[in-house]
Amino acid sequence: MIDLTSLNAANREAFTARLGPVFENSRWVAEAVWQRRPFDSVDSLHAAMMAVVLGQDEASIAAFLNAHPDLAGREAKQGTMTAESVEEQGTAGLDRLSASEVSAMDELNGKYRARHGFPFIVCVRHYTRLGIFAEFRHRLLRRSEEERREALRQIAFISRYRLDALLHHEARQAVAPAA
């Protein structure tokens, strides 16, 4: 189903171009993982990518977390989110919030960022719109160190979905009949 042969054989530029979108605005993860080729499975590729992220110092992890957009926030309103984030937030209906929900989301984003120093990060595929609001309120009360770990756990879910979608898409493209 997934042919990693061409990915493993790709030069750094091509490898990074293909896998760069897996981690939000952080193409450096794919670039660092290129050196660890070859990968024998999607699991090993994802594990290597997460190891690169988790191996960073505190300042780099903080910058990495801050590279993620606020849910239904400024980037969404300005149309500057990555295509992956737009699609993901849309699956939970965050692109169709009422005016009162937008106001509540803006307030929660601000409180969360002020308390923890980075945006609220959640794998929206695991929640309904109402579930996201509940999770937001719950996680707002946690200690920042606990939230940092949770944000990285959520990023692991998000990046795995993205990696699977990318490689499955590429596999479908490879066998699609010519037009």
N, CA, C and O of each residue as an XYZ file, in Angstrom:
716
protein
N       0.833     -1.199      0.000
C       0.000      0.000      0.000
C       0.871      1.254      0.000
O       0.597      2.200     -0.738
N       1.902      1.266      0.810
C       2.760      2.440      0.875
C       4.150      2.041      0.401
O       4.787      1.154      0.968
N       4.594      2.696     -0.621
C       5.919      2.428     -1.147
C       6.875      3.490     -0.622
O       6.860      4.635     -1.074
N       7.693      3.103      0.321
C       8.651      4.042      0.884
C       9.960      4.076      0.091
O      10.856      4.861      0.399
N      10.062      3.240     -0.906
C      11.310      3.156     -1.665
C      11.697      4.500     -2.274
O      12.835      4.946     -2.121
N      10.767      5.141     -2.959
C      11.108      6.423     -3.594
C      11.352      7.508     -2.553
O      12.200      8.379     -2.745
N      10.618      7.456     -1.468
C      10.842      8.425     -0.393
C      12.230      8.228      0.206
O      12.947      9.200      0.446
N      12.608      6.983      0.446
C      13.929      6.692      0.997
C      15.047      7.080      0.029
O      16.149      7.419      0.462
N      14.778      7.034     -1.252
C      15.791      7.358     -2.261
C      15.835      8.846     -2.603
O      16.753      9.293     -3.290
N      14.871      9.605     -2.142
C      14.790     11.027     -2.497
C      15.955     11.822     -1.919
O      16.473     11.513     -0.845
N      16.354     12.857     -2.661
C      17.372     13.751     -2.116
C      16.727     14.605     -1.011
O      15.509     14.595     -0.833
N      17.554     15.327     -0.291
C      17.068     16.094      0.860
C      15.954     17.069      0.471
O      14.948     17.182      1.172
N      16.137     17.760     -0.629
C      15.141     18.757     -1.053
C      13.791     18.112     -1.368
O      12.750     18.599     -0.926
N      13.807     17.029     -2.122
C      12.558     16.351     -2.481
C      11.901     15.716     -1.260
O      10.681     15.782     -1.107
N      12.693     15.109     -0.401
C      12.188     14.480      0.817
C      11.509     15.524      1.704
O      10.408     15.311      2.211
N      12.194     16.659      1.878
C      11.651     17.733      2.713
C      10.401     18.347      2.092
O       9.453     18.683      2.801
N      10.400     18.491      0.785
C       9.225     19.049      0.115
C       8.007     18.147      0.313
O       6.896     18.632      0.524
N       8.222     16.844      0.244
C       7.107     15.906      0.425
C       6.622     15.853      1.860
O       5.417     15.838      2.107
N       7.548     15.824      2.810
C       7.170     15.609      4.211
C       7.108     16.889      5.039
O       6.692     16.855      6.197
N       7.513     18.005      4.466
C       7.504     19.265      5.203
C       6.172     19.620      5.831
O       6.157     20.094      6.967
N       5.044     19.416      5.148
C       3.740     19.796      5.711
C       3.249     18.919      6.872
O       2.243     19.246      7.502
N       3.936     17.826      7.157
C       3.472     16.926      8.215
C       3.468     17.627      9.572
O       2.571     17.404     10.385
N       4.457     18.465      9.813
C       4.537     19.235     11.055
C       4.350     20.706     10.723
O       5.092     21.270      9.919
N       3.376     21.309     11.332
C       2.936     22.677     11.050
C       4.089     23.675     10.953
O       4.760     23.946     11.949
N       4.316     24.212      9.778
C       5.318     25.270      9.573
C       6.689     24.893     10.132
O       7.443     25.766     10.562
N       7.014     23.615     10.129
C       8.280     23.145     10.714
C       8.950     22.129      9.799
O       9.115     20.962     10.156
N       9.329     22.587      8.627
C       9.958     21.715      7.632
C      11.293     21.152      8.121
O      11.788     20.160      7.587
N      11.867     21.789      9.132
C      13.141     21.331      9.676
C      13.043     19.906     10.224
O      14.046     19.195     10.275
N      11.847     19.486     10.633
C      11.681     18.123     11.150
C      11.954     17.130     10.017
O      12.726     16.187     10.193
N      11.336     17.334      8.879
C      11.547     16.444      7.735
C      13.004     16.488      7.282
O      13.591     15.459      6.948
N      13.570     17.672      7.275
C      14.967     17.795      6.849
C      15.893     17.000      7.763
O      16.801     16.317      7.288
N      15.667     17.088      9.079
C      16.505     16.355     10.035
C      16.327     14.842      9.905
O      17.280     14.083     10.079
N      15.115     14.412      9.601
C      14.826     12.983      9.494
C      15.428     12.378      8.233
O      15.714     11.181      8.198
N      15.622     13.184      7.208
C      16.191     12.686      5.958
C      17.475     11.906      6.217
O      17.735     10.897      5.562
N      18.267     12.366      7.158
C      19.548     11.726      7.473
C      19.380     10.334      8.079
O      20.332      9.554      8.120
N      18.198     10.029      8.538
C      17.948      8.748      9.219
C      17.387      7.676      8.280
O      17.043      6.583      8.730
N      17.291      7.977      6.985
C      16.798      7.001      6.028
C      17.724      5.802      5.987
O      18.887      5.925      6.372
N      17.263      4.663      5.543
C      15.933      4.354      5.022
C      14.963      3.959      6.139
O      15.366      3.496      7.206
N      13.687      4.156      5.860
C      12.622      3.762      6.779
C      11.937      2.531      6.213
O      11.681      2.447      5.012
N      11.644      1.584      7.081
C      10.999      0.361      6.606
C       9.488      0.376      6.774
O       8.799     -0.540      6.324
N       8.968      1.425      7.425
C       7.518      1.520      7.613
C       7.133      2.956      7.934
O       7.981      3.779      8.281
N       5.853      3.240      7.812
C       5.345      4.556      8.203
C       5.544      4.742      9.704
O       5.839      5.843     10.166
N       5.381      3.663     10.455
C       5.591      3.745     11.903
C       7.009      4.210     12.226
O       7.199      5.087     13.068
N       7.999      3.626     11.561
C       9.384      4.009     11.857
C       9.671      5.436     11.400
O      10.423      6.156     12.057
N       9.086      5.845     10.296
C       9.246      7.223      9.826
C       8.631      8.200     10.823
O       9.256      9.195     11.188
N       7.417      7.918     11.259
C       6.752      8.809     12.216
C       7.509      8.842     13.540
O       7.680      9.910     14.128
N       7.958      7.696     14.007
C       8.721      7.646     15.261
C       9.996      8.492     15.151
O      10.360      9.196     16.092
N      10.665      8.418     14.009
C      11.878      9.218     13.813
C      11.556     10.702     13.814
O      12.297     11.502     14.384
N      10.445     11.073     13.174
C      10.057     12.487     13.133
C       9.727     12.996     14.531
O      10.134     14.094     14.911
N       8.989     12.198     15.294
C       8.664     12.610     16.667
C       9.920     12.671     17.531
O      10.031     13.543     18.393
N      10.864     11.761     17.313
C      12.112     11.788     18.075
C      12.887     13.078     17.812
O      13.495     13.636     18.726
N      12.866     13.549     16.575
C      13.524     14.813     16.254
C      12.877     15.949     17.049
O      13.570     16.771     17.649
N      11.546     15.985     17.046
C      10.829     17.036     17.773
C      11.139     16.956     19.258
O      11.517     17.954     19.870
N      10.982     15.778     19.837
C      11.149     15.612     21.280
C      12.596     15.769     21.736
O      12.856     15.991     22.919
N      13.532     15.654     20.806
C      14.944     15.811     21.131
C      15.421     17.256     21.162
O      16.592     17.516     21.439
N      14.544     18.178     20.887
C      14.916     19.598     20.870
C      15.005     20.152     22.287
O      14.426     19.595     23.220
N      15.734     21.252     22.437
C      15.803     21.910     23.737
C      14.496     22.656     24.006
O      13.659     22.793     23.114
N      14.330     23.128     25.220
C      13.078     23.774     25.640
C      12.704     24.970     24.754
O      11.540     25.133     24.388
N      13.683     25.794     24.417
C      13.398     26.973     23.598
C      12.922     26.567     22.201
O      12.009     27.181     21.649
N      13.538     25.544     21.643
C      13.136     25.076     20.311
C      11.745     24.455     20.346
O      10.960     24.641     19.416
N      11.435     23.725     21.404
C      10.095     23.143     21.529
C       9.064     24.253     21.688
O       7.978     24.182     21.114
N       9.397     25.269     22.459
C       8.472     26.401     22.609
C       8.211     27.061     21.254
O       7.065     27.371     20.927
N       9.257     27.274     20.471
C       9.096     27.867     19.137
C       8.279     26.944     18.238
O       7.437     27.409     17.471
N       8.521     25.655     18.330
C       7.783     24.662     17.555
C       6.291     24.724     17.888
O       5.452     24.751     16.988
N       5.965     24.748     19.183
C       4.561     24.830     19.586
C       3.930     26.128     19.088
O       2.780     26.138     18.648
N       4.680     27.210     19.159
C       4.153     28.509     18.735
C       4.029     28.648     17.224
O       3.459     29.626     16.741
N       4.552     27.686     16.472
C       4.377     27.694     15.017
C       2.985     27.205     14.619
O       2.605     27.288     13.451
N       2.229     26.699     15.587
C       0.873     26.208     15.320
C      -0.130     27.350     15.435
O       0.034     28.244     16.265
N      -1.168     27.322     14.603
C      -2.159     28.404     14.639
C      -3.155     28.225     15.781
O      -3.372     27.111     16.258
N      -3.751     29.319     16.211
C      -4.870     29.246     17.147
C      -6.045     28.600     16.425
O      -6.220     28.782     15.220
N      -6.841     27.851     17.163
C      -8.040     27.271     16.561
C      -8.991     28.377     16.153
O      -9.332     29.242     16.960
N      -9.416     28.350     14.908
C     -10.342     29.355     14.368
C      -9.870     30.768     14.688
O     -10.675     31.675     14.899
N      -8.565     30.934     14.718
C      -7.974     32.212     15.114
C      -7.621     33.113     13.947
O      -8.200     33.019     12.865
N      -6.655     33.991     14.193
C      -6.259     35.009     13.230
C      -5.888     34.407     11.874
O      -6.318     34.902     10.832
N      -5.084     33.330     11.892
C      -4.652     32.721     10.637
C      -5.845     32.202      9.830
O      -5.885     32.335      8.607
N      -6.815     31.609     10.533
C      -8.014     31.106      9.843
C      -8.797     32.260      9.235
O      -9.267     32.169      8.101
N      -8.935     33.332      9.980
C      -9.702     34.487      9.506
C      -9.014     35.185      8.338
O      -9.672     35.730      7.452
N      -7.672     35.163      8.348
C      -6.919     35.822      7.281
C      -6.625     34.897      6.103
O      -6.109     35.333      5.074
N      -6.958     33.619      6.263
C      -6.701     32.658      5.195
C      -5.237     32.310      5.032
O      -4.797     31.985      3.930
N      -4.463     32.374      6.132
C      -3.028     32.108      6.044
C      -2.606     30.792      6.704
O      -1.412     30.525      6.840
N      -3.569     29.976      7.110
C      -3.228     28.677      7.685
C      -2.768     27.734      6.583
O      -3.072     27.931      5.407
N      -2.035     26.712      6.984
C      -1.644     25.691      6.014
C      -2.898     24.977      5.518
O      -3.919     24.941      6.206
N      -2.809     24.415      4.331
C      -3.937     23.672      3.764
C      -4.344     22.528      4.686
O      -5.527     22.213      4.811
N      -3.366     21.912      5.325
C      -3.648     20.802      6.233
C      -4.481     21.267      7.425
O      -5.434     20.593      7.817
N      -4.127     22.417      8.003
C      -4.887     22.940      9.146
C      -6.286     23.371      8.743
O      -7.240     23.166      9.493
N      -6.413     23.961      7.579
C      -7.733     24.371      7.095
C      -8.638     23.151      6.997
O      -9.770     23.169      7.479
N      -8.135     22.091      6.370
C      -8.923     20.871      6.200
C      -9.269     20.262      7.554
O     -10.412     19.867      7.782
N      -8.295     20.183      8.449
C      -8.528     19.572      9.759
C      -9.539     20.369     10.579
O     -10.463     19.795     11.155
N      -9.367     21.681     10.633
C     -10.308     22.483     11.411
C     -11.704     22.414     10.812
O     -12.696     22.505     11.535
N     -11.787     22.257      9.506
C     -13.079     22.115      8.851
C     -13.787     20.825      9.229
O     -15.016     20.793      9.285
N     -13.027     19.749      9.492
C     -13.655     18.479      9.860
C     -14.438     18.597     11.159
O     -15.383     17.839     11.380
N     -14.063     19.528     12.015
C     -14.760     19.728     13.288
C     -15.740     20.895     13.225
O     -16.347     21.252     14.235
N     -15.895     21.485     12.049
C     -16.837     22.589     11.903
C     -16.320     23.914     12.427
O     -17.100     24.842     12.644
N     -15.015     24.014     12.634
C     -14.462     25.266     13.155
C     -14.470     26.373     12.107
O     -14.243     27.539     12.430
N     -14.726     26.016     10.876
C     -14.853     27.011      9.812
C     -16.296     27.507      9.674
O     -16.597     28.342      8.821
N     -17.166     26.987     10.512
C     -18.586     27.353     10.452
C     -19.118     27.747     11.832
O     -20.267     27.450     12.159
N     -18.306     28.403     12.626
C     -18.724     28.815     13.962
C     -19.692     29.988     13.891
O     -19.599     30.834     13.001
N     -20.622     30.027     14.840
C     -21.511     31.185     14.962
C     -20.704     32.353     15.509
O     -19.582     32.164     15.979
N     -21.256     33.540     15.455
C     -20.571     34.729     15.977
C     -20.251     34.558     17.456
O     -19.168     34.946     17.894
N     -21.155     33.995     18.229
C     -20.904     33.808     19.665
C     -19.824     32.745     19.892
O     -19.037     32.851     20.832
N     -19.786     31.713     19.027
C     -18.733     30.696     19.147
C     -17.372     31.273     18.777
O     -16.367     30.945     19.408
N     -17.333     32.122     17.769
C     -16.074     32.778     17.386
C     -15.568     33.620     18.553
O     -14.381     33.594     18.877
N     -16.464     34.358     19.172
C     -16.096     35.188     20.316
C     -15.575     34.321     21.461
O     -14.559     34.649     22.075
N     -16.264     33.221     21.750
C     -15.828     32.316     22.818
C     -14.477     31.695     22.482
O     -13.618     31.573     23.355
N     -14.282     31.302     21.224
C     -13.015     30.706     20.809
C     -11.880     31.717     20.920
O     -10.792     31.377     21.385
N     -12.121     32.951     20.500
C     -11.101     33.995     20.627
C     -10.715     34.203     22.090
O      -9.535     34.339     22.415
N     -11.710     34.227     22.961
C     -11.451     34.410     24.390
C     -10.643     33.235     24.958
O      -9.681     33.438     25.699
N     -11.036     32.023     24.609
C     -10.311     30.842     25.086
C      -8.882     30.807     24.540
O      -7.945     30.489     25.272
N      -8.716     31.130     23.263
C      -7.365     31.179     22.687
C      -6.484     32.154     23.456
O      -5.340     31.839     23.784
N      -7.016     33.332     23.742
C      -6.241     34.339     24.468
C      -5.887     33.896     25.875
O      -4.747     34.057     26.310
N      -6.844     33.344     26.583
C      -6.591     32.878     27.959
C      -5.583     31.743     27.982
O      -4.687     31.707     28.825
N      -5.738     30.830     27.057
C      -4.841     29.671     27.013
C      -3.410     30.113     26.713
O      -2.467     29.697     27.386
N      -3.262     30.943     25.716
C      -1.922     31.413     25.340
C      -1.292     32.216     26.478
O      -0.098     32.081     26.744
N      -2.087     33.047     27.150
C      -1.572     33.838     28.269
C      -1.130     32.927     29.415
O      -0.117     33.192     30.063
N      -1.873     31.873     29.663
C      -1.550     30.972     30.776
C      -0.367     30.062     30.456
O       0.517     29.877     31.292
N      -0.344     29.494     29.253
C       0.641     28.461     28.936
C       1.773     28.916     28.017
O       2.801     28.243     27.942
N       1.614     30.031     27.324
C       2.692     30.545     26.486
C       2.757     29.967     25.090
O       3.720     30.214     24.364
N       1.755     29.206     24.700
C       1.677     28.642     23.358
C       0.199     28.395     23.046
O      -0.640     28.405     23.947
N      -0.116     28.172     21.765
C      -1.531     27.984     21.406
C      -2.064     26.638     21.876
O      -1.311     25.686     22.081
N      -3.356     26.583     22.037
C      -4.055     25.338     22.341
C      -3.947     24.438     21.126
O      -4.352     24.819     20.028
N      -3.406     23.250     21.318
C      -3.207     22.315     20.213
C      -3.987     21.052     20.523
O      -3.807     20.430     21.570
N      -4.848     20.688     19.601
C      -5.678     19.503     19.773
C      -5.861     18.833     18.417
O      -5.963     19.504     17.390
N      -5.900     17.528     18.423
C      -6.192     16.787     17.198
C      -7.701     16.854     17.008
O      -8.442     16.062     17.589
N      -8.149     17.797     16.198
C      -9.577     18.055     16.060
C     -10.342     16.845     15.519
O     -11.557     16.757     15.693
N      -9.654     15.927     14.874
C     -10.316     14.724     14.358
C     -10.857     13.843     15.493
O     -11.714     12.988     15.266
N     -10.357     14.054     16.696
C     -10.789     13.250     17.843
C     -11.984     13.854     18.579
O     -12.472     13.263     19.542
N     -12.464     15.017     18.144
C     -13.489     15.741     18.898
C     -14.573     16.299     17.982
O     -14.360     16.514     16.789
N     -15.719     16.523     18.568
C     -16.758     17.319     17.921
C     -16.451     18.780     18.236
O     -15.561     19.075     19.033
N     -17.175     19.671     17.620
C     -17.002     21.098     17.915
C     -17.251     21.359     19.400
O     -16.457     22.047     20.043
N     -18.326     20.829     19.947
C     -18.618     21.029     21.371
C     -17.563     20.362     22.250
O     -17.211     20.880     23.310
N     -17.069     19.222     21.808
C     -16.007     18.538     22.541
C     -14.726     19.350     22.591
O     -14.005     19.331     23.589
N     -14.447     20.059     21.515
C     -13.256     20.915     21.487
C     -13.392     22.036     22.511
O     -12.441     22.334     23.234
N     -14.562     22.657     22.578
C     -14.779     23.708     23.576
C     -14.615     23.148     24.991
O     -14.005     23.794     25.844
N     -15.150     21.961     25.244
C     -15.033     21.345     26.569
C     -13.571     21.029     26.886
O     -13.103     21.283     27.996
N     -12.855     20.474     25.909
C     -11.442     20.145     26.107
C     -10.621     21.411     26.353
O      -9.715     21.420     27.187
N     -10.938     22.456     25.635
C     -10.277     23.757     25.797
C     -10.405     24.219     27.249
O      -9.414     24.565     27.893
N     -11.629     24.220     27.749
C     -11.887     24.695     29.121
C     -11.191     23.814     30.150
O     -10.649     24.311     31.138
N     -11.209     22.514     29.918
C     -10.555     21.573     30.830
C      -9.040     21.787     30.854
O      -8.435     21.859     31.924
N      -8.443     21.886     29.690
C      -6.987     22.001     29.609
C      -6.483     23.378     30.018
O      -5.318     23.537     30.380
N      -7.347     24.352     29.960
C      -6.968     25.692     30.405
C      -6.594     25.692     31.888
O      -5.816     26.539     32.327
N      -7.131     24.767     32.650
C      -6.904     24.705     34.092
C      -5.640     23.946     34.477
O      -5.227     24.006     35.636
N      -5.031     23.255     33.570
C      -3.848     22.442     33.875
C      -2.589     23.290     34.071
O      -2.536     24.466     33.709
N      -1.591     22.650     34.651
C      -0.260     23.270     34.761
C       0.371     23.307     33.365
O       0.107     22.442     32.530
N       1.194     24.303     33.132
C       1.795     24.492     31.803
C       2.676     23.323     31.382
O       2.671     22.951     30.209
N       3.426     22.739     32.295
C       4.279     21.605     31.938
C       3.427     20.418     31.475
O       3.781     19.732     30.516
N       2.329     20.187     32.147
C       1.414     19.123     31.747
C       0.820     19.424     30.360
O       0.661     18.523     29.537
N       0.505     20.671     30.122
C      -0.050     21.082     28.824
C       0.968     20.974     27.708
O       0.620     20.633     26.578
N       2.213     21.261     28.013
C       3.257     21.113     27.006
C       3.339     19.656     26.561
O       3.416     19.372     25.365
N       3.322     18.735     27.522
C       3.341     17.307     27.179
C       2.093     16.920     26.372
O       2.174     16.165     25.403
N       0.944     17.450     26.792
C      -0.297     17.128     26.083
C      -0.286     17.702     24.658
O      -0.736     17.044     23.721
N       0.219     18.903     24.502
C       0.303     19.500     23.163
C       1.177     18.633     22.252
O       0.834     18.415     21.090
N       2.284     18.147     22.766
C       3.160     17.286     21.972
C       2.485     15.946     21.661
O       2.679     15.390     20.581
N       1.704     15.437     22.592
C       0.945     14.202     22.350
C      -0.087     14.423     21.243
O      -0.266     13.570     20.374
N      -0.762     15.572     21.282
C      -1.744     15.898     20.249
C      -1.060     16.075     18.892
O      -1.606     15.678     17.862
N       0.123     16.666     18.893
C       0.886     16.833     17.652
C       1.264     15.471     17.077
O       1.296     15.300     15.859
N       1.551     14.506     17.944
C       1.855     13.155     17.463
C       0.646     12.582     16.718
O       0.805     11.965     15.665
N      -0.562     12.784     17.260
C      -1.766     12.318     16.572
C      -1.943     13.036     15.233
O      -2.162     12.404     14.199
N      -1.845     14.356     15.272
C      -2.053     15.175     14.072
C      -1.061     14.786     12.983
O      -1.443     14.568     11.833
N       0.207     14.700     13.350
C       1.243     14.408     12.359
C       1.098     13.002     11.788
O       1.401     12.771     10.618
N       0.641     12.075     12.598
C       0.441     10.713     12.071
C      -0.689     10.705     11.048
O      -0.565     10.073      9.998
N      -1.786     11.396     11.339
C      -2.869     11.509     10.362
C      -2.356     12.150      9.071
O      -2.669     11.690      7.973
N      -1.571     13.207      9.214
C      -1.055     13.899      8.026
C      -0.115     13.008      7.225
O      -0.174     12.974      5.996
N       0.742     12.295      7.923
C       1.681     11.407      7.245
C       0.930     10.300      6.513
O       1.231      9.998      5.358
N      -0.043      9.698      7.185
C      -0.845      8.661      6.536
C      -1.565      9.212      5.307
O      -1.569      8.579      4.251
N      -2.171     10.381      5.443
C      -2.900     10.969      4.315
C      -1.954     11.270      3.157
O      -2.296     11.027      1.999
N      -0.792     11.788      3.453
C       0.178     12.122      2.418
C       0.653     10.879      1.677
O       0.666     10.852      0.447
N       1.032      9.877      2.406
C       1.554      8.673      1.761
C       0.451      7.891      1.063
O       0.690      7.314      0.002
N      -0.741      7.858      1.628
C      -1.844      7.197      0.943
C      -2.207      7.959     -0.328
O      -2.482      7.351     -1.363
N      -2.208      9.291     -0.251
C      -2.500     10.116     -1.431
C      -1.466      9.847     -2.517
O      -1.805      9.670     -3.687
N      -0.206      9.821     -2.112
C       0.846      9.570     -3.096
C       0.717      8.175     -3.694
O       0.971      7.985     -4.884
N       0.323      7.192     -2.875
C       0.151      5.832     -3.389
C      -1.001      5.808     -4.398
O      -0.900      5.149     -5.432
N      -2.095      6.521     -4.106
C      -3.223      6.579     -5.045
C      -2.807      7.300     -6.321
O      -3.191      6.891     -7.416
N      -2.022      8.374     -6.187
C      -1.573      9.115     -7.363
C      -0.725      8.227     -8.259
O      -0.816      8.309     -9.484
N       0.099      7.380     -7.655
C       1.008      6.543     -8.430
C       0.252      5.517     -9.263
O       0.734      5.131    -10.328
N      -0.921      5.060     -8.814
C      -1.643      4.039     -9.556
C      -2.833      4.622    -10.325
O      -3.549      3.883    -10.999
N      -3.048      5.918    -10.232
C      -4.169      6.538    -10.949
C      -3.920      6.462    -12.449
O      -2.796      6.680    -12.902
N      -4.954      6.155    -13.222
C      -4.770      6.075    -14.675
C      -4.456      7.451    -15.256
O      -4.917      8.472    -14.745
N      -3.695      7.467    -16.291
C      -3.340      8.718    -16.961
C      -4.582      9.311    -17.632
O      -5.440      8.581    -18.128
N      -4.661     10.614    -17.638
C      -5.829     11.291    -18.231
C      -5.711     11.363    -19.729
O      -6.600     11.897    -20.393
